[in-house]
């Protein structure tokens, strides 16, 4: 059965609705993480939507894709009544469709829109990037010409600086204890790289969940009450130092 595509340009103008359907804000952008290129018989993994940037109560906030029950022409409706009003902060490895991809040049063409495809798993519906709409201007035509290509035909559009930055972004929606378990299973050099790719607050949460305690010969991490007197970046750096010692 064919699935209708949802175009980002339209999504970024929809209202944000509470669980009852009442408007509480407006979507401004879409946050995605890169996928993976296909290898051999393994198909490419498309970039995935992890959340939306919305304006609500004069604040620019992040709304996790897991919290969206429905996304249609009426708006994005939340699953619950709770709204996290903490300001949106971009994270390493994440990409903003509106802020970074729309109007970006790809050779002699320009990205004019991006099509999202809904997918379902056992727990929820989520969205991935399926198509990219490219525009080309011509001196012979008053209007540009358009073509729709698969996401894997423009891999440079979704590049990140390092593979570990992409991995850190993919783990954003995991519980810190789950991330801690994943970190413990990695080789030592990859643990270091992943720790460096995480932002301060996320790293602090993950380390507090237990990767230090699970490492061979690990020393105890700095106690939370001792870290309270530091700023978030300073506290995270102290945790990084402890982590380097453990991995060292």
Secondary structure per residue as TSV (DSSP state, phi and psi in degrees):
chain	resnum	aa	ss	phi	psi
A	1	X	-	360.0	131.1
A	2	X	-	-68.7	141.0
A	3	X	-	-110.1	131.0
A	4	X	-	-68.5	134.9
A	5	X	E	-83.3	150.8
A	6	X	E	-114.7	125.4
A	7	X	E	-92.8	133.4
A	8	X	H	-58.8	-39.3
A	9	X	H	-58.5	-35.1
A	10	X	H	-77.7	-41.1
A	11	X	H	-57.9	-39.1
A	12	X	T	-73.9	12.3
A	13	X	T	-126.4	4.7
A	14	X	S	-82.7	153.3
A	15	X	E	-74.9	150.6
A	16	X	E	-92.5	125.2
A	17	X	E	-112.2	144.2
A	18	X	-	-75.7	-177.9
A	19	X	T	-62.8	-22.4
A	20	X	T	-91.6	-3.6
A	21	X	S	96.0	4.5
A	22	X	-	-85.9	138.1
A	23	X	E	-68.2	133.2
A	24	X	E	-127.9	2.9
A	25	X	E	174.1	-164.0
A	26	X	E	-145.5	139.1
A	27	X	E	-72.5	136.5
A	28	X	E	-116.5	-28.2
A	29	X	E	-159.0	170.9
A	30	X	E	-127.1	129.6
A	31	X	E	-100.8	124.3
A	32	X	E	-126.2	160.0
A	33	X	E	-118.9	147.0
A	34	X	-	-62.7	154.2
A	35	X	-	-91.4	-150.4
A	36	X	B	-131.7	142.8
A	37	X	-	-69.5	150.1
A	38	X	-	-70.1	145.3
A	39	X	B	-131.7	119.7
A	40	X	T	59.3	-121.4
A	41	X	T	-86.5	-7.1
A	42	X	B	-78.4	126.1
A	43	X	-	-72.0	158.5
A	44	X	-	-66.4	144.5
A	45	X	B	-97.2	122.2
A	46	X	-	-72.5	153.5
A	47	X	-	-57.3	143.9
A	48	X	E	-118.6	142.9
A	49	X	E	-77.4	123.8
A	50	X	E	-102.6	-14.6
A	51	X	E	174.9	-174.8
A	52	X	E	-132.6	144.5
A	53	X	E	-93.6	127.8
A	54	X	E	-132.0	153.8
A	55	X	E	-101.5	128.6
A	56	X	E	-152.0	129.6
A	57	X	T	52.5	43.4
A	58	X	T	63.8	22.7
A	59	X	E	-123.2	149.6
A	60	X	E	-100.0	108.5
A	61	X	E	-118.1	165.3
A	62	X	E	-103.7	131.8
A	63	X	E	-118.1	113.9
A	64	X	E	-61.8	142.0
A	65	X	G	-61.2	-28.1
A	66	X	G	-66.4	-17.7
A	67	X	G	-93.5	-2.6
A	68	X	E	-91.7	121.1
A	69	X	E	-84.5	-39.3
A	70	X	E	-143.4	143.9
A	71	X	E	-135.1	107.2
A	72	X	E	-147.0	-166.6
A	73	X	T	-65.4	-18.1
A	74	X	T	-81.1	-24.6
A	75	X	E	142.7	-171.8
A	76	X	E	-104.8	112.6
A	77	X	E	-99.0	131.8
A	78	X	E	-75.0	153.8
A	79	X	S	-75.5	-31.6
A	80	X	S	-131.7	177.2
A	81	X	S	-85.8	-13.7
A	82	X	-	-74.1	140.3
A	83	X	-	-132.0	124.2
A	84	X	-	-86.5	112.7
A	85	X	-	-94.7	12.1
A	86	X	S	-63.7	140.4
A	87	X	B	-60.2	145.0
A	88	X	-	-69.3	133.2
A	89	X	-	-128.3	118.0
A	90	X	-	-60.0	143.2
A	91	X	-	-115.9	151.6
A	92	X	T	-56.3	134.0
A	93	X	T	92.9	-14.0
A	94	X	E	-91.2	154.6
A	95	X	E	-131.6	137.5
A	96	X	E	-95.1	122.4
A	97	X	I	-62.0	-49.3
A	98	X	I	-72.1	-42.4
A	99	X	I	-79.4	-24.1
A	100	X	I	-126.1	-25.3
A	101	X	I	-103.5	-44.2
A	102	X	T	-63.3	134.9
A	103	X	T	76.0	6.9
A	104	X	-	-78.0	143.0
A	105	X	E	-83.1	133.0
A	106	X	E	-126.4	95.4
A	107	X	T	65.0	-125.5
A	108	X	T	-97.8	15.8
A	109	X	E	-117.7	164.3
A	110	X	E	-127.7	138.8
A	111	X	E	-70.8	117.4
A	112	X	E	-103.4	-22.5
A	113	X	E	-167.2	163.4
A	114	X	E	-134.0	132.0
A	115	X	E	-98.9	130.8
A	116	X	E	-102.8	143.6
A	117	X	E	-118.9	126.2
A	118	X	E	-73.2	141.8
A	119	X	E	-133.0	159.0
A	120	X	E	-127.7	145.1
A	121	X	-	-126.2	-167.0
A	122	X	S	-66.5	-23.2
A	123	X	S	-102.3	-34.8
A	124	X	-	-164.2	176.7
A	125	X	E	-97.8	138.9
A	126	X	E	-136.9	175.2
A	127	X	E	-128.2	142.6
A	128	X	E	-127.5	158.2
A	129	X	E	-77.6	126.1
A	130	X	E	-110.7	-44.5
A	131	X	E	-134.1	157.0
A	132	X	E	-125.8	129.4
A	133	X	E	-96.1	121.0
A	134	X	E	-110.6	141.1
A	135	X	E	-116.8	141.7
A	136	X	E	-130.8	126.6
A	137	X	-	-89.5	146.9
A	138	X	-	-133.1	143.6
A	139	X	T	-70.5	-16.8
A	140	X	T	-91.8	-11.5
A	141	X	-	-125.3	145.7
A	142	X	S	-77.1	-30.5
A	143	X	S	-109.7	147.7
A	144	X	-	-71.0	158.4
A	145	X	E	-97.5	151.7
A	146	X	E	-125.5	151.7
A	147	X	E	-147.2	151.7
A	148	X	E	-110.2	124.0
A	149	X	E	-123.0	157.2
A	150	X	E	-69.2	153.4
A	151	X	G	-59.5	-33.5
A	152	X	G	-80.0	-0.7
A	153	X	G	-84.8	-11.5
A	154	X	-	-129.5	61.3
A	155	X	G	-61.3	-30.6
A	156	X	G	-64.1	-21.0
A	157	X	G	-65.8	-27.4
A	158	X	G	-114.4	18.3
A	159	X	-	-66.0	146.4
A	160	X	-	-121.2	168.6
A	161	X	S	-65.2	-42.5
A	162	X	-	-138.9	158.6
A	163	X	H	-63.8	-33.8
A	164	X	H	-71.8	-29.5
A	165	X	H	-63.8	-41.5
A	166	X	H	-64.4	-40.9
A	167	X	H	-65.9	-40.5
A	168	X	H	-61.7	-37.8
A	169	X	H	-69.2	-39.0
A	170	X	H	-63.1	-29.0
A	171	X	G	-85.7	3.8
A	172	X	G	-56.0	-41.7
A	173	X	G	-86.2	-3.2
A	174	X	S	-78.3	150.2
A	175	X	-	-66.9	144.0
A	176	X	H	-51.9	-36.3
A	177	X	H	-65.4	-35.8
A	178	X	H	-67.5	-41.4
A	179	X	H	-64.2	-39.6
A	180	X	H	-58.8	-41.4
A	181	X	H	-65.6	-39.9
A	182	X	H	-64.4	-42.6
A	183	X	H	-61.6	-42.4
A	184	X	H	-62.3	-27.9
A	185	X	H	-82.7	-9.6
A	186	X	S	-83.2	154.4
A	187	X	-	-61.2	157.4
A	188	X	H	-58.0	-43.9
A	189	X	H	-64.6	-35.7
A	190	X	H	-72.2	-30.9
A	191	X	H	-60.7	-45.6
A	192	X	H	-60.5	-46.2
A	193	X	H	-62.8	-41.2
A	194	X	H	-67.6	-39.2
A	195	X	H	-62.7	-40.1
A	196	X	H	-68.9	-28.0
A	197	X	H	-80.2	-18.9
A	198	X	S	-78.9	150.1
A	199	X	-	-76.1	168.1
A	200	X	H	-57.9	-50.5
A	201	X	H	-65.7	-40.2
A	202	X	H	-66.3	-43.1
A	203	X	H	-62.1	-42.0
A	204	X	H	-60.3	-43.0
A	205	X	H	-62.7	-43.2
A	206	X	H	-67.4	-44.5
A	207	X	I	-65.8	-36.0
A	208	X	I	-64.7	-27.1
A	209	X	I	-77.2	-13.6
A	210	X	I	130.2	5.2
A	211	X	I	-63.8	-30.2
A	212	X	H	-65.2	-43.9
A	213	X	H	-65.4	-25.6
A	214	X	H	-91.0	-5.2
A	215	X	S	-86.7	144.5
A	216	X	T	-59.0	132.6
A	217	X	T	66.3	22.0
A	218	X	-	-69.6	143.2
A	219	X	-	-93.4	160.6
A	220	X	-	-69.0	139.1
A	221	X	-	-70.8	157.2
A	222	X	-	-55.5	134.1
A	223	X	-	-64.2	147.2
A	224	X	H	-57.3	-39.8
A	225	X	H	-67.7	-27.5
A	226	X	H	-74.7	-25.8
A	227	X	H	-85.1	-14.1
A	228	X	T	-62.8	-26.3
A	229	X	T	-80.5	-4.8
A	230	X	S	-99.1	156.3
A	231	X	-	-68.2	163.6
A	232	X	H	-56.4	-46.6
A	233	X	H	-62.4	-40.0
A	234	X	H	-67.3	-41.3
A	235	X	H	-63.6	-42.8
A	236	X	H	-64.2	-37.3
A	237	X	H	-66.2	-36.9
A	238	X	H	-64.3	-38.8
A	239	X	H	-65.8	-39.2
A	240	X	H	-61.0	-41.3
A	241	X	H	-61.7	-43.0
A	242	X	H	-63.1	-39.2
A	243	X	H	-67.1	-40.9
A	244	X	H	-62.1	-36.7
A	245	X	H	-63.4	-43.9
A	246	X	H	-63.4	-40.9
A	247	X	H	-84.2	-8.9
A	248	X	-	-62.5	360.0
